[in-house]
Amino acid sequence: MVVRQRMRSGARTLRRASRPLNTPPFSFPTNAAVAIATPAQRGDDAVTSLPRMCVMRQRLLALLCAALYAAASLSRADEMRPAAPDASCLDARQVAELQQADARTLAVTGQQGRLFRLRLAEDCPDIANQTGASLLAAHGWVCNGAAAFVGTGTQRCAITQVEPINARIYASIARYRATDGTATLDPVTVRQSRRRNFAGSSSYCFNPSMLRSWSEDPDGLLVEVSARHPGTHRYYRVELLDSCRELSGAPPIQFVSGMGINAICGNPGDKVTVLDELSLAGAAAGSGQQGEFATSRGGMLARLRQSCTIAAVYPRD
């Protein structure tokens, strides 16, 4: 009995002693309450920030879903698209360049580098130069014997023939378009500042300032240039109008544009000039005059340069 009473009395003592503990042992300074945000303020910030985060997440999710849907649609379209009916067919969805030589002739470059010539059923002048010009065909395959068109928003011209061609023919078509098929008179010398920028298409021109090396074979010259930009070519075939015996022995040469531009395209007046080392040495020393002839150090009249006419230029990659 004594033990129980002591335990009960102890419990009472503890309960009595625990009541004063409700009073905090210390209090915050009054100035600290100013720096601490109240629960109401924290709630307002959460209410305004949560909707913004939700909107951003919804937008990102929508963009991701749209991208996945587009990729899936393209994949399904490629799977459902039939193969080309013939090896000579042109993929209208992979056109990289479209040139027009005349009212009924087009030249097309595909993304894989394949070259084609298209014949039209009627005269459609400058249709390839119009905005939005494209090729239209069933399943995107332009083939002989199948309905196909080249058209814009307001005009359509039927294609009657599709013909794979080589780089030489393509270059001649593109060069014809660049000159508009206009007959050219004999070259006339005009003294003016030369254009330094590359002017021409890499389909049938190369920049002589990018020349790295050259070699000669029975078909003409094979030149190597620095391909600095995507889509340009590294090797070009340069056909000469006739045989050029001056090139034997790999002498120093220089390509000269007949139009005064920084491009060799096979235009009228384009030539490769063979430089005479002896005459160049005399000219560098200050003796001699510029022109077709110069006087060397020994006082001998030596030919400064001999030229061979360029007939055609096209890639050989």
C-alpha positions in Angstrom: 0.0 0.0 0.0 2.8 2.3 0.8 4.4 1.7 -2.6 1.3 2.5 -4.5 0.7 5.7 -2.7 4.2 6.9 -3.4 3.8 6.1 -7.1 0.5 8.0 -7.2 1.9 10.9 -5.4 4.8 10.9 -7.8 2.5 10.9 -10.7 0.6 13.8 -9.3 3.9 15.6 -8.8 4.8 15.1 -12.4 1.5 16.3 -13.7 1.6 19.3 -11.5 5.2 20.1 -12.7 4.3 19.7 -16.4 1.7 22.4 -16.4 4.2 25.4 -16.2 6.1 23.9 -19.2 3.4 25.4 -21.5 5.1 28.7 -21.1 8.0 29.1 -23.6 11.4 29.2 -22.1 12.3 32.2 -24.3 10.6 34.6 -26.8 11.7 35.8 -30.3 12.9 39.3 -30.6 10.4 41.7 -32.0 12.6 42.7 -34.9 12.9 39.1 -36.1 9.2 38.9 -36.8 9.6 41.4 -39.6 11.9 39.2 -41.6 9.8 36.0 -41.4 6.9 35.7 -43.8 3.6 34.9 -42.3 1.7 31.7 -43.4 -0.8 33.8 -45.3 2.0 35.4 -47.4 3.5 32.0 -48.1 0.2 30.7 -49.2 -0.3 33.6 -51.7 3.1 32.9 -53.3 2.3 29.2 -53.7 -1.1 30.0 -55.2 0.5 32.3 -57.9 3.5 30.1 -58.7 1.8 26.8 -59.0 -0.5 27.8 -62.0 2.5 29.2 -63.8 4.5 26.0 -63.5 1.5 24.0 -64.6 1.0 26.1 -67.7 4.7 25.8 -68.7 4.6 22.0 -68.2 1.4 21.8 -70.2 3.0 23.7 -73.1 6.2 21.5 -73.0 4.0 18.4 -73.0 2.0 19.7 -75.9 5.1 20.5 -78.0 6.6 17.0 -77.2 3.4 15.3 -78.2 3.2 17.3 -81.5 6.8 16.4 -82.4 6.2 12.7 -81.6 3.0 12.7 -83.7 4.7 14.4 -86.7 7.6 11.9 -86.6 5.1 9.0 -86.4 3.1 10.4 -89.3 6.2 10.7 -91.5 7.3 7.2 -90.5 3.9 5.7 -91.4 3.9 7.7 -94.7 7.3 6.3 -95.7 6.2 2.7 -94.8 3.0 3.1 -96.8 4.8 4.7 -99.8 5.4 2.1 -102.6 8.8 1.7 -104.1 9.9 3.4 -107.3 8.3 1.7 -110.4 11.6 2.0 -112.3 15.2 2.8 -111.6 15.0 5.8 -113.9 12.2 7.5 -111.8 12.9 10.8 -110.0 11.9 11.3 -106.4 9.9 14.5 -106.4 10.2 14.8 -102.6 14.0 14.9 -102.8 14.7 17.8 -105.2 17.7 19.9 -104.4 18.0 22.1 -107.5 15.8 22.9 -110.5 17.2 24.5 -113.6 15.4 25.5 -116.8 17.3 25.6 -120.1 14.4 26.5 -122.4 10.6 26.6 -122.4 10.4 22.8 -122.6 13.5 21.5 -120.9 14.3 21.2 -117.1 17.3 19.9 -115.3 16.8 18.5 -111.8 19.3 17.5 -109.1 18.1 15.1 -106.4 19.2 15.0 -102.8 21.4 11.9 -103.5 23.2 13.7 -106.3 21.3 12.0 -109.2 20.8 14.2 -112.2 17.7 14.3 -114.5 16.4 16.0 -117.6 12.7 16.6 -117.9 10.8 17.3 -121.1 7.5 19.2 -121.0 4.5 18.7 -123.2 4.1 22.5 -123.9 6.0 25.7 -123.6 6.2 26.8 -120.0 8.8 29.6 -119.9 10.4 30.5 -116.6 8.2 28.1 -114.6 11.2 26.8 -112.7 12.1 30.3 -111.6 8.6 31.0 -110.1 8.1 31.0 -106.4 6.7 27.7 -105.1 7.7 25.6 -108.2 7.5 21.9 -107.5 7.1 18.5 -109.1 3.8 16.7 -108.7 3.3 13.0 -109.2 1.6 10.0 -107.7 3.4 8.9 -104.5 6.1 11.4 -105.4 7.6 9.3 -108.2 8.1 11.1 -111.5 8.5 8.3 -114.1 8.1 7.8 -117.8 4.6 6.8 -118.9 3.0 8.1 -115.6 1.1 11.4 -115.1 3.5 14.0 -113.6 3.6 17.8 -113.6 5.7 20.7 -112.7 3.6 23.5 -111.4 3.2 26.6 -109.2 0.1 28.0 -107.6 -1.5 29.0 -110.9 0.2 26.9 -113.5 0.8 23.3 -114.3 2.8 21.8 -117.1 2.8 18.1 -118.0 6.0 16.1 -118.0 6.4 13.8 -121.0 9.9 12.4 -120.5 12.3 11.7 -117.6 15.9 11.0 -118.5 18.8 10.4 -116.2 21.8 12.4 -117.3 25.5 12.8 -116.4 27.2 15.9 -114.9 28.5 17.1 -118.3 25.0 17.4 -119.8 23.6 18.9 -116.6 26.4 21.5 -116.6 25.6 22.4 -120.2 21.9 22.9 -119.4 22.7 25.1 -116.4 25.3 27.1 -118.3 22.8 27.7 -121.1 20.3 29.0 -118.6 22.9 31.3 -117.0 23.6 32.9 -120.4 19.9 32.8 -121.4 20.9 31.1 -124.7 22.0 34.5 -126.1 24.7 34.4 -128.8 28.0 35.9 -127.6 30.2 38.2 -129.7 33.9 38.1 -129.7 35.5 39.0 -126.4 36.0 42.7 -125.8 38.7 44.0 -123.3 37.2 46.3 -120.7 39.3 47.8 -117.9 37.4 47.7 -114.7 37.6 46.3 -111.2 37.2 42.6 -111.1 34.6 40.9 -108.9 36.2 39.0 -106.1 33.2 37.0 -104.9 32.5 33.6 -106.3 29.8 34.1 -109.0 28.4 30.9 -110.4 26.9 27.5 -109.4 29.0 24.6 -108.1 27.0 22.5 -110.6 29.1 23.8 -113.5 31.7 26.2 -112.1 34.7 26.2 -109.7 36.5 28.9 -107.9 40.1 29.2 -109.3 41.3 30.8 -106.1 40.5 27.5 -104.4 42.7 25.4 -106.8 44.8 22.8 -105.0 46.2 20.6 -107.8 45.6 19.6 -111.4 46.5 16.8 -113.8 46.1 16.1 -117.5 44.7 13.0 -119.2 43.2 12.3 -122.7 39.9 13.9 -121.7 41.4 17.2 -120.6 42.2 18.5 -117.1 41.1 17.2 -113.7 41.4 19.9 -111.1 41.1 19.6 -107.3 39.7 22.5 -105.3 39.1 23.1 -101.6 35.5 22.3 -100.8 34.9 24.7 -98.0 31.1 24.9 -98.1 28.5 22.1 -97.9 27.2 21.1 -101.3 30.3 22.0 -103.2 32.5 19.5 -105.1 36.1 18.7 -104.8 37.0 17.5 -108.3 36.1 19.1 -111.6 36.6 18.0 -115.2 37.8 20.8 -117.4 37.4 20.0 -121.1 39.6 22.0 -123.6 38.4 23.1 -127.0 41.4 21.4 -128.6 44.7 19.7 -127.6 47.0 21.9 -125.6 50.6 20.8 -126.0 51.8 23.6 -123.8 50.5 21.6 -120.7 53.0 18.8 -121.2 55.5 18.8 -118.4 53.1 20.2 -115.8 54.1 23.8 -116.1 52.7 26.6 -113.9 49.1 27.5 -115.0 46.5 30.0 -114.3 42.7 29.9 -114.9 41.3 33.1 -116.4 37.6 34.0 -116.7 36.5 35.5 -119.9 33.7 37.4 -118.1 36.0 38.8 -115.4 34.3 36.9 -112.6 35.9 34.6 -110.0 34.5 31.5 -111.5 35.5 29.1 -114.3 32.4 27.7 -115.9 33.2 27.1 -119.6 31.9 30.5 -120.5 33.1 32.2 -123.7 36.6 33.5 -123.1 37.4 31.1 -120.2 40.9 29.8 -120.7 43.8 28.1 -118.9 47.1 30.1 -119.2 50.5 28.4 -119.3 53.0 30.6 -117.6 56.6 30.8 -118.8 58.9 30.5 -115.8 61.8 32.3 -117.5 59.6 35.2 -118.5 58.0 35.3 -115.1 61.4 35.6 -113.5 62.3 38.5 -115.7 58.9 40.2 -115.0 59.4 39.7 -111.3 62.8 41.4 -111.4 61.2 44.5 -112.9 62.2 44.0 -116.6 59.5 43.4 -119.2 56.0 44.7 -119.6 52.7 43.0 -119.0 51.1 41.5 -122.0 51.5 38.6 -124.4 55.2 39.2 -124.7 57.9 40.3 -122.2 61.6 40.9 -122.2 63.6 38.6 -119.9 66.8 39.4 -118.1 69.0 38.5 -121.0 67.1 40.8 -123.3 65.5 38.0 -125.2 62.0 38.4 -126.4 60.2 35.5 -124.7 56.5 34.5 -124.7 55.0 35.4 -121.3 51.8 33.3 -121.5 50.1 30.8 -123.8 46.4 30.0 -123.5 44.1 27.1 -124.2 40.4 27.6 -124.5 38.1 25.9 -122.0 35.0 24.2 -123.6 33.2 22.8 -120.5 33.4 22.4 -116.8 31.5 19.9 -114.6 32.0 18.0 -111.3 33.7 14.7 -111.1 33.1 13.6 -107.5 
